[in-house]
């Protein structure tokens, strides 16, 4: 290793005299240039001086690299392998750093492009907005009194149309008021019919409290049939009333929506020069809405009355069923008592029948249906 280091300076020794010779030549040129005073010679001399210093620096670096290589050559195989591995790792790290730097450069280029595109878009939007603002200012300046008069005429025509609609709504309101009176009268008649049915049921109870003969039974059946017919009629009337109420509800909803539309139209289209007409329309619309609210309340009361009617109908049905059950039980008990009495009388008149029954007791049973049939014939 010392021999190699000794060789390295010997390799550099022949170059140093050449550099010295060049320096002497350059010095001559420089002296000539200075003697002549030409600026080109001065510039070339300065460039040559810089190149000479760079060459000397590179020469020194090469000498150092040669020394390192000589050291590596004289190392053992293991140390050489370690050095090779270290150099490979350094090479990999350098490659990865270079790859990362390339990626960062590409990402920065892409971001720069996107930023440029965004800037172009924003500038275009700003230009468009400026043009639109200029157009709007021009349109505002071009508006004249003729356009204002046209708008005024249009608003007046719309007010006339709204007045016509208001008159139609008021007519419909009057119609529904008449309908409400008729409906109240109809509900009152239903209530009277229910009261009459209650009286008939109570009278039928009083009639059937005494003896239950054939005529009373027929009367009870007739009253039961009439009550059932009236209940069916009340059911039909109730269904009709429900349909009418549903129709009335739909019409009220339609009118409410129409009134709201009129209010919105009046608020939007009323001109600033006619506040009195708009206020008058608003008051009229408010009156109509109040009327509709009253009608809605009447409708709710009618629905409550219908519910009461349904409850009373159910009560009447229960009373009828109870009356039928009590009447049938009373008739059954009375028929059984009459049957027993008839049997005793028959046995008293026919003693042989009594003896026969005593002999046959436990083997045969008298058919009560036959006896009941005989009782019906006797009655």
C-alpha positions as CSV (number, residue, x, y, z in Angstrom):
1,X,0.0,0.0,0.0
2,X,2.9,2.4,0.7
3,X,4.4,1.5,-2.7
4,X,1.2,2.4,-4.4
5,X,1.1,5.7,-2.6
6,X,4.6,6.3,-3.6
7,X,3.6,5.6,-7.2
8,X,0.8,8.1,-7.2
9,X,3.0,11.1,-6.6
10,X,5.3,9.9,-9.3
11,X,2.3,9.9,-11.7
12,X,1.5,13.5,-10.8
13,X,5.1,14.8,-11.1
14,X,5.3,15.0,-14.9
15,X,2.0,17.0,-15.1
16,X,3.2,19.7,-12.8
17,X,6.0,20.9,-15.0
18,X,3.6,21.1,-18.0
19,X,1.3,23.2,-15.9
20,X,4.2,25.4,-15.0
21,X,5.2,25.7,-18.7
22,X,1.6,26.7,-19.6
23,X,1.7,29.2,-16.8
24,X,4.8,30.7,-18.2
25,X,3.3,30.8,-21.6
26,X,0.2,32.4,-20.2
27,X,2.2,34.8,-18.3
28,X,3.9,35.8,-21.5
29,X,0.5,36.3,-23.2
30,X,-0.7,38.2,-20.2
31,X,2.4,40.4,-20.2
32,X,1.9,40.9,-23.9
33,X,-1.8,41.7,-23.4
34,X,-1.0,44.1,-20.6
35,X,1.7,45.7,-22.7
36,X,-0.7,46.0,-25.6
37,X,-3.7,46.8,-23.4
38,X,-6.2,44.6,-25.4
39,X,-9.2,43.6,-23.2
40,X,-9.8,40.2,-25.0
41,X,-6.4,39.0,-23.7
42,X,-7.4,39.9,-20.2
43,X,-10.7,38.0,-20.3
44,X,-9.0,34.9,-21.8
45,X,-6.4,35.1,-19.1
46,X,-9.1,35.1,-16.3
47,X,-10.9,32.2,-17.9
48,X,-7.7,30.2,-18.2
49,X,-7.0,30.9,-14.5
50,X,-10.4,29.6,-13.5
51,X,-10.0,26.4,-15.6
52,X,-6.6,25.8,-14.1
53,X,-7.9,26.0,-10.6
54,X,-10.8,23.6,-11.4
55,X,-8.3,21.2,-13.1
56,X,-6.1,21.3,-10.0
57,X,-9.1,20.6,-7.7
58,X,-10.2,17.7,-9.9
59,X,-6.7,16.4,-9.9
60,X,-6.6,16.4,-6.2
61,X,-10.0,14.6,-6.1
62,X,-8.7,11.9,-8.5
63,X,-5.6,11.4,-6.3
64,X,-7.9,10.9,-3.3
65,X,-10.1,8.5,-5.2
66,X,-7.0,6.5,-6.3
67,X,-5.8,6.3,-2.7
68,X,-9.2,5.0,-1.6
69,X,-9.2,2.4,-4.4
70,X,-5.7,1.3,-3.5
71,X,-6.9,0.8,0.1
72,X,-10.0,-1.1,-1.0
73,X,-7.8,-3.4,-3.3
74,X,-5.6,-4.3,-0.4
75,X,-8.5,-5.2,1.9
76,X,-9.6,-8.8,2.6
77,X,-12.5,-10.4,0.7
78,X,-14.9,-10.0,3.6
79,X,-14.1,-6.3,3.9
80,X,-14.5,-6.0,0.2
81,X,-17.9,-7.6,0.3
82,X,-18.9,-5.3,3.1
83,X,-17.7,-2.3,1.1
84,X,-19.6,-3.5,-2.0
85,X,-22.8,-4.0,0.1
86,X,-22.4,-0.6,1.6
87,X,-21.9,1.0,-1.8
88,X,-24.9,-0.9,-3.2
89,X,-27.0,0.4,-0.3
90,X,-25.8,3.9,-0.9
91,X,-26.7,3.5,-4.6
92,X,-30.2,2.2,-3.7
93,X,-30.7,5.2,-1.4
94,X,-29.5,7.6,-4.0
95,X,-31.9,6.0,-6.6
96,X,-34.8,6.2,-4.1
97,X,-34.0,9.8,-3.4
98,X,-33.8,10.5,-7.1
99,X,-37.2,8.7,-7.7
100,X,-38.8,10.6,-4.8
101,X,-37.5,13.9,-6.2
102,X,-38.8,13.0,-9.6
103,X,-42.2,12.2,-8.2
104,X,-42.3,15.4,-6.2
105,X,-41.4,17.3,-9.3
106,X,-44.2,15.6,-11.3
107,X,-46.7,16.3,-8.5
108,X,-45.6,19.9,-8.3
109,X,-46.0,20.2,-12.1
110,X,-49.5,18.7,-11.9
111,X,-50.5,21.0,-9.1
112,X,-49.1,23.9,-11.0
113,X,-51.2,22.9,-14.1
114,X,-54.4,22.5,-12.0
115,X,-53.7,25.9,-10.3
116,X,-53.2,27.5,-13.7
117,X,-56.5,26.0,-15.0
118,X,-58.3,27.1,-11.8
119,X,-56.9,30.6,-12.2
120,X,-58.0,30.7,-15.9
121,X,-61.5,29.5,-14.9
122,X,-61.8,32.1,-12.1
123,X,-60.6,34.8,-14.5
124,X,-63.2,33.7,-17.1
125,X,-65.9,33.7,-14.4
126,X,-64.9,37.2,-13.3
127,X,-65.0,38.4,-16.9
128,X,-68.4,36.9,-17.4
129,X,-69.7,38.4,-14.1
130,X,-68.3,41.8,-15.2
131,X,-70.1,41.5,-18.5
132,X,-73.3,40.5,-16.9
133,X,-73.1,43.5,-14.5
134,X,-72.5,45.8,-17.4
135,X,-75.5,44.4,-19.2
136,X,-77.7,44.7,-16.1
137,X,-76.6,48.3,-15.6
138,X,-77.5,49.0,-19.3
139,X,-80.9,47.4,-18.9
140,X,-81.6,49.4,-15.8
141,X,-80.7,52.6,-17.6
142,X,-82.9,51.6,-20.6
143,X,-86.1,51.1,-18.5
144,X,-88.6,53.9,-19.3
145,X,-92.0,55.1,-18.0
146,X,-93.8,53.1,-20.7
147,X,-92.7,49.8,-19.1
148,X,-93.9,51.0,-15.7
149,X,-97.3,51.9,-17.2
150,X,-97.6,48.5,-18.8
151,X,-96.9,46.8,-15.4
152,X,-99.5,49.1,-13.8
153,X,-102.1,48.1,-16.4
154,X,-101.3,44.4,-15.9
155,X,-101.7,44.7,-12.1
156,X,-105.0,46.5,-12.5
157,X,-106.3,43.7,-14.8
158,X,-105.1,41.1,-12.2
159,X,-107.0,43.0,-9.5
160,X,-110.2,42.9,-11.5
161,X,-109.7,39.2,-12.0
162,X,-109.2,38.8,-8.3
163,X,-112.4,40.8,-7.6
164,X,-114.4,38.4,-9.8
165,X,-112.9,35.4,-8.1
166,X,-113.8,37.0,-4.7
167,X,-117.4,37.4,-5.8
168,X,-117.6,33.8,-6.8
169,X,-116.1,32.7,-3.5
170,X,-118.6,34.8,-1.6
171,X,-121.5,33.2,-3.6
172,X,-120.2,29.8,-2.7
173,X,-120.0,30.9,0.9
174,X,-123.7,31.9,0.9
175,X,-124.5,28.5,-0.7
176,X,-122.7,26.7,2.0
177,X,-124.5,28.7,4.7
178,X,-127.8,27.6,3.3
179,X,-126.5,24.1,3.2
180,X,-125.5,24.3,6.9
181,X,-129.0,25.4,7.9
182,X,-130.5,22.5,5.9
183,X,-128.1,20.1,7.5
184,X,-129.0,21.4,11.0
185,X,-132.7,20.9,10.3
186,X,-132.0,17.4,9.0
187,X,-130.0,16.5,12.2
188,X,-132.8,17.9,14.4
189,X,-135.4,15.7,12.5
190,X,-133.1,12.7,13.2
191,X,-133.0,13.6,16.9
192,X,-136.8,13.8,17.0
193,X,-137.1,10.4,15.3
194,X,-134.7,9.0,17.9
195,X,-136.8,10.5,20.7
196,X,-139.9,9.0,19.2
197,X,-138.2,5.6,19.0
198,X,-137.2,5.9,22.6
199,X,-140.8,6.6,23.6
200,X,-142.0,3.6,21.5
201,X,-139.5,1.3,23.2
202,X,-140.5,2.5,26.6
203,X,-144.2,2.0,25.8
204,X,-143.5,-1.4,24.5
205,X,-141.7,-2.2,27.8
206,X,-144.8,-1.0,29.7
207,X,-147.1,-3.0,27.5
208,X,-145.2,-6.2,28.0
209,X,-144.9,-5.8,31.7
210,X,-148.4,-7.3,32.1
211,X,-149.9,-10.4,30.6
212,X,-148.3,-11.6,27.3
213,X,-151.1,-12.7,25.1
214,X,-151.1,-13.1,21.3
215,X,-152.1,-9.6,20.5
216,X,-149.4,-8.1,22.7
217,X,-146.9,-10.5,21.1
218,X,-147.9,-9.3,17.6
219,X,-147.7,-5.7,18.7
220,X,-144.2,-6.4,20.1
221,X,-143.2,-8.0,16.8
222,X,-144.6,-5.1,14.9
223,X,-142.9,-2.6,17.1
224,X,-139.6,-4.5,16.8
225,X,-139.9,-4.6,13.0
226,X,-140.7,-0.9,12.9
227,X,-137.8,-0.1,15.1
228,X,-135.5,-2.2,13.0
229,X,-136.8,-0.5,9.8
230,X,-136.2,2.9,11.5
231,X,-132.8,1.9,12.6
232,X,-132.0,0.8,9.0
233,X,-133.4,4.1,7.7
234,X,-131.3,6.0,10.3
235,X,-128.2,4.0,9.1
236,X,-128.9,5.0,5.5
237,X,-129.5,8.6,6.4
238,X,-126.3,8.5,8.4
239,X,-124.3,7.2,5.4
240,X,-125.9,9.9,3.2
241,X,-124.9,12.5,5.8
242,X,-121.4,11.2,5.9
243,X,-121.1,11.4,2.1
244,X,-122.4,14.9,2.2
245,X,-120.0,15.8,4.9
246,X,-117.1,14.3,3.0
247,X,-118.1,16.3,-0.1
248,X,-118.4,19.4,2.0
249,X,-115.0,18.8,3.5
250,X,-113.4,18.4,0.1
251,X,-115.1,21.6,-1.1
252,X,-114.0,23.5,2.0
253,X,-110.4,22.3,1.4
254,X,-110.6,23.5,-2.2
255,X,-111.9,26.9,-1.2
256,X,-109.2,27.2,1.5
257,X,-106.5,26.5,-1.0
258,X,-108.1,29.0,-3.5
259,X,-108.3,31.7,-0.8
260,X,-104.6,31.1,0.1
261,X,-103.7,31.4,-3.6
262,X,-105.7,34.6,-3.9
263,X,-103.9,36.0,-0.8
264,X,-100.5,35.2,-2.3
265,X,-101.5,36.7,-5.6
266,X,-102.7,39.9,-4.0
267,X,-99.6,40.2,-1.9
268,X,-97.3,39.6,-4.9
269,X,-99.1,41.6,-7.6
270,X,-100.7,44.5,-5.8
271,X,-99.1,47.8,-7.1
272,X,-97.7,50.3,-4.6
273,X,-100.1,53.0,-5.8
274,X,-103.3,51.1,-4.8
275,X,-102.9,50.0,-1.1
276,X,-106.6,50.6,-0.4
277,X,-107.8,48.1,-3.0
278,X,-105.4,45.5,-1.7
279,X,-106.5,46.1,1.9
280,X,-110.1,45.8,0.9
281,X,-109.4,42.5,-0.8
282,X,-107.5,41.3,2.2
283,X,-110.4,42.1,4.5
284,X,-112.9,40.4,2.2
285,X,-110.6,37.3,2.0
286,X,-110.3,37.4,5.8
287,X,-114.1,37.5,6.1
288,X,-114.4,34.5,3.8
289,X,-111.8,32.6,5.8
290,X,-113.7,33.3,9.0
291,X,-116.9,32.0,7.4
292,X,-115.1,28.9,6.3
293,X,-113.8,28.4,9.8
294,X,-117.3,28.7,11.2
295,X,-118.5,26.2,8.6
296,X,-115.7,23.9,9.6
297,X,-116.8,24.2,13.2
298,X,-120.3,23.4,12.2
299,X,-119.1,20.4,10.3
300,X,-117.3,19.2,13.4
301,X,-120.5,19.7,15.5
302,X,-122.4,17.7,12.9
303,X,-119.8,14.9,13.1
304,X,-120.2,14.9,16.9
305,X,-124.0,14.7,16.4
306,X,-123.5,11.8,14.0
307,X,-121.4,10.0,16.6
308,X,-124.1,10.6,19.2
309,X,-126.7,9.2,16.8
310,X,-124.5,6.1,16.3
311,X,-124.2,5.6,20.0
312,X,-128.0,6.0,20.5
313,X,-128.6,3.5,17.7
314,X,-126.3,1.0,19.4
315,X,-128.2,1.6,22.6
316,X,-131.5,1.0,20.9
317,X,-130.2,-2.2,19.4
318,X,-129.0,-3.4,22.8
319,X,-132.4,-2.5,24.2
320,X,-134.2,-4.4,21.4
321,X,-132.1,-7.5,21.9
322,X,-132.7,-7.4,25.7
323,X,-136.4,-6.8,25.1
324,X,-136.6,-9.8,22.7
325,X,-134.7,-12.0,25.2
326,X,-136.9,-11.0,28.1
327,X,-140.1,-11.4,26.0
328,X,-139.0,-14.8,24.8
329,X,-138.1,-15.9,28.3
330,X,-141.4,-14.7,29.7
331,X,-143.4,-16.3,26.9
332,X,-141.4,-19.6,27.5
333,X,-142.1,-19.6,31.3
334,X,-145.8,-18.8,30.8
335,X,-146.1,-21.5,28.1
336,X,-144.5,-24.0,30.5
337,X,-146.9,-23.0,33.3
338,X,-149.9,-23.2,30.9
339,X,-148.6,-26.6,29.7
340,X,-148.3,-27.9,33.3
341,X,-151.8,-26.6,34.1
342,X,-153.3,-28.2,31.0
343,X,-151.6,-31.5,31.8
344,X,-153.1,-31.5,35.3
345,X,-156.5,-30.7,34.0
346,X,-156.3,-33.4,31.4
347,X,-155.2,-36.0,33.9
348,X,-158.0,-35.0,36.2
349,X,-160.5,-35.5,33.4
350,X,-158.9,-38.8,32.2
351,X,-157.7,-40.9,35.2
352,X,-156.7,-43.8,32.9
353,X,-154.1,-41.5,31.2
354,X,-152.6,-41.0,34.7
355,X,-152.4,-44.7,35.3
356,X,-150.9,-45.3,31.9
357,X,-148.3,-42.7,32.5
358,X,-147.4,-44.2,35.9
359,X,-146.9,-47.6,34.2
360,X,-144.8,-46.2,31.4
361,X,-142.8,-43.9,33.5
362,X,-139.1,-44.4,33.0
363,X,-139.5,-46.1,29.7
364,X,-141.1,-43.4,27.6
365,X,-140.9,-39.6,27.7
366,X,-143.7,-37.4,26.6
367,X,-142.7,-35.2,23.7
368,X,-142.9,-31.6,24.9
369,X,-143.1,-30.4,21.3
370,X,-146.4,-32.2,20.8
371,X,-147.7,-30.8,24.0
372,X,-146.6,-27.3,23.0
373,X,-148.3,-27.7,19.7
374,X,-151.5,-28.7,21.5
375,X,-151.1,-25.7,23.7
376,X,-150.8,-23.5,20.7
377,X,-153.9,-24.9,19.2
378,X,-155.8,-24.4,22.5
379,X,-154.5,-20.9,22.8
